[in-house]
């Protein structure tokens, strides 16, 4: 049944009998026999009946091929079997089977031609398949032969080649791993060679290679080791960077920067560099100071190493202070020079990089990153300038203030100032700083030192003045203060400018900054140490020779034209331009060179003493300090003014006061108030101007310690209590001012007074330089000093020489002679009186003694003129006083007075060149007043107040009876009393 259904489902499939065994079990079926076909044809052939029988077959029989019909039917049997029912049911199944078979047979017969045709095709296909089987068999046999003979061998070769390539790659990897394992040795060698960029490049390449072979277990440990090595390289790189701070090396720094760039830490490197510079400054100064402290301590005690730098500076001794300061500045210079060269390197490097970027602008991102790094580095370096300099200032300030410099020698202190001045110059060139910290610290030390130094110098000056014999100090005629060692510093500022083409190499180098000069070697502070003891020769060492030949020999080298600059030969040189002004020589000076009767035969050398020279040297030293340290310019100039003040006061005290009584006949009524002045009682005749009196009072109040001078035993104690004042000096007992033969010490007076005038001239010469360094707020002090003190030096001549003039001629004797003359004569006389000859004889004697004095000391024309002026003025006033003592006088007597006076003038003009004769009108006017009428005399009395009350009263009394009556006399005396009343 199953086979029948299979045939029904596969309609048209005809399988030949021969190939049935080759088909699958599902496709196999049995072909009906002829008897079966016959039986099928014998049965009724009603198609509809057959179709109904087929339709009556249960569906389960058509479900699938695996359906078990027998089992199905047996299971359907009823529990109680009936033969009849079984037979009926069997017949039914047979009918159904017959109908199905009949249907199948019909279908087979219907498809028989197609079956035969298909069977033939199957047979043909079977034949073809058998042929293909034979071909395949032969092909397989031949392929086996080829495989064994050729393919297997070739493929083996290919397989071996592939294996070989794999092994070569493995070997290369193993060798790389081996190289990586040995990299640390090469890295150590490169670090020893300071090839930091190469070491970092190698380390980074190794790390990259290690990441490639990270699948190997040995590489993980190697990678960790490489990371540690890279960190070690960074540490050594940091150490290498710190070495730059003290000794900059271009190649070394280039390697370090390249290394940091490879690491991508350019900005970090710059931060580290500034930290190293700060640390280098601290370590440098500490080690320098520590070395000197331990050297001076003389033991190996390590307690100093534990001290702070500030405390360490206090252990520096005075002897080691200057060498330590020099070494300190040298070391700090090296640090700043390294920073300067570092900035220079970056500037050059940035320019090179910018040039490269402009030529190749492909990598925009990399260019922007590099530009950012460059800007960061540039700003960091610029900001670091002031920071580095501030650290340097603080370290040097601590060192400066750690020691009291008040007891240092002047040259040593000047050297300290010079070093600090050079250091401040370095700071200004380094970062444009004004070095306020250094200026303030050195200002404190300078003021402290200078007060002590100045106090000592004032005491020395007092000692010099008290031991000064006022002898002339012989100097050559071309002497100039610029020739003194103390003023050498001014020569550079006074030298005229030279064109660059004519400048020597040294002059051109002077225009360069210190960093440019010493960039490739040397140290600006080494020059200071080398020059410290230079130029110690004293230009006045040969001034003790008296004769012209000795002086010439002593100054032979000094007088040579090649050694003395042309500008030093001039009388006066302008401080600002270096040129001699057109009117630098006054008419009075020209006249003194031509007509002075009292010049020595030798050249007109300046008149000065050893003390004057010492004061000038002190002024030079003070100016050196002021030139180096301008912030204390006011203090220095103030102390300089005290030197001049004290010298002026000493000259006045020694020679301007007169302790002997002065004849009242020599005093003018208009100057009685000056005569009665307690302090300056001897000035007389209006000789002391109000400006000079004010100056002397100021000096006495501010500088002179009168209590100390009154009690010499308490000088030291009082000096400590009154540090700002100095005892009044006392004239040496070797100086005699009471001898008439020497004109009462005229030679000493000339040397003292003219040395003061010479000193004032030098101060005038230095005024432009002092004004240039004086702070603007303090310039009024300087102007006041020059206008009220320096300019009064020449005014001191009058009171000093007046004392000589008052004593040189016996005016009292002349009054006595005049008193014996009879003035009420009745006839005109042709012969002058004897007192005129006596007076002229006194003047001739004065002239002779003046010539004797001039053989010792050159008497300048202004001095001789003042002396003659004083003597003539006193003589004329004595004449007026003598005429005022006359009780009776006639008109002929007045004519005799005029005759005497004209005789006196005629003879006097032959003795002196002074024109006009001083107070000539004073005498003539008084004599002629005798002839005035009442009204004219009253007006004359009111207009001529230069006469004393006594002289005016006597004039009125003498005129009584001749042309003035008693009433007029009373009126005139009342007018005189009105004039005299305000003076009382």
Secondary structure as GFF3:
##gff-version 3
##sequence-region A 1 984
A	DSSP	alpha_helix	2	9	.	.	.	ID=ss1
A	DSSP	three_ten_helix	17	22	.	.	.	ID=ss2
A	DSSP	alpha_helix	34	42	.	.	.	ID=ss3
A	DSSP	alpha_helix	47	56	.	.	.	ID=ss4
A	DSSP	three_ten_helix	59	62	.	.	.	ID=ss5
A	DSSP	alpha_helix	69	76	.	.	.	ID=ss6
A	DSSP	alpha_helix	83	110	.	.	.	ID=ss7
A	DSSP	alpha_helix	112	146	.	.	.	ID=ss8
A	DSSP	pi_helix	147	151	.	.	.	ID=ss9
A	DSSP	alpha_helix	152	181	.	.	.	ID=ss10
A	DSSP	alpha_helix	183	192	.	.	.	ID=ss11
A	DSSP	alpha_helix	196	212	.	.	.	ID=ss12
A	DSSP	alpha_helix	217	243	.	.	.	ID=ss13
A	DSSP	alpha_helix	250	263	.	.	.	ID=ss14
A	DSSP	alpha_helix	266	297	.	.	.	ID=ss15
A	DSSP	three_ten_helix	302	306	.	.	.	ID=ss16
A	DSSP	alpha_helix	309	313	.	.	.	ID=ss17
A	DSSP	alpha_helix	318	359	.	.	.	ID=ss18
A	DSSP	alpha_helix	364	401	.	.	.	ID=ss19
A	DSSP	alpha_helix	410	431	.	.	.	ID=ss20
A	DSSP	alpha_helix	436	467	.	.	.	ID=ss21
A	DSSP	three_ten_helix	481	483	.	.	.	ID=ss22
A	DSSP	three_ten_helix	485	487	.	.	.	ID=ss23
A	DSSP	alpha_helix	489	494	.	.	.	ID=ss24
A	DSSP	alpha_helix	505	510	.	.	.	ID=ss25
A	DSSP	alpha_helix	514	517	.	.	.	ID=ss26
A	DSSP	alpha_helix	524	531	.	.	.	ID=ss27
A	DSSP	alpha_helix	548	554	.	.	.	ID=ss28
A	DSSP	alpha_helix	556	559	.	.	.	ID=ss29
A	DSSP	three_ten_helix	566	569	.	.	.	ID=ss30
A	DSSP	alpha_helix	587	595	.	.	.	ID=ss31
A	DSSP	alpha_helix	610	628	.	.	.	ID=ss32
A	DSSP	three_ten_helix	630	632	.	.	.	ID=ss33
A	DSSP	alpha_helix	633	651	.	.	.	ID=ss34
A	DSSP	pi_helix	652	656	.	.	.	ID=ss35
A	DSSP	three_ten_helix	664	666	.	.	.	ID=ss36
A	DSSP	three_ten_helix	669	671	.	.	.	ID=ss37
A	DSSP	alpha_helix	672	675	.	.	.	ID=ss38
A	DSSP	alpha_helix	690	702	.	.	.	ID=ss39
A	DSSP	beta_strand	704	705	.	.	.	ID=ss40
A	DSSP	alpha_helix	706	710	.	.	.	ID=ss41
A	DSSP	three_ten_helix	712	714	.	.	.	ID=ss42
A	DSSP	alpha_helix	715	721	.	.	.	ID=ss43
A	DSSP	beta_strand	726	727	.	.	.	ID=ss44
A	DSSP	alpha_helix	746	773	.	.	.	ID=ss45
A	DSSP	three_ten_helix	776	778	.	.	.	ID=ss46
A	DSSP	alpha_helix	779	788	.	.	.	ID=ss47
A	DSSP	three_ten_helix	790	792	.	.	.	ID=ss48
A	DSSP	alpha_helix	796	808	.	.	.	ID=ss49
A	DSSP	alpha_helix	811	819	.	.	.	ID=ss50
A	DSSP	alpha_helix	834	856	.	.	.	ID=ss51
A	DSSP	alpha_helix	861	884	.	.	.	ID=ss52
A	DSSP	alpha_helix	891	911	.	.	.	ID=ss53
A	DSSP	alpha_helix	920	928	.	.	.	ID=ss54
A	DSSP	three_ten_helix	929	931	.	.	.	ID=ss55
A	DSSP	alpha_helix	934	943	.	.	.	ID=ss56
A	DSSP	alpha_helix	949	959	.	.	.	ID=ss57
A	DSSP	alpha_helix	966	981	.	.	.	ID=ss58
###
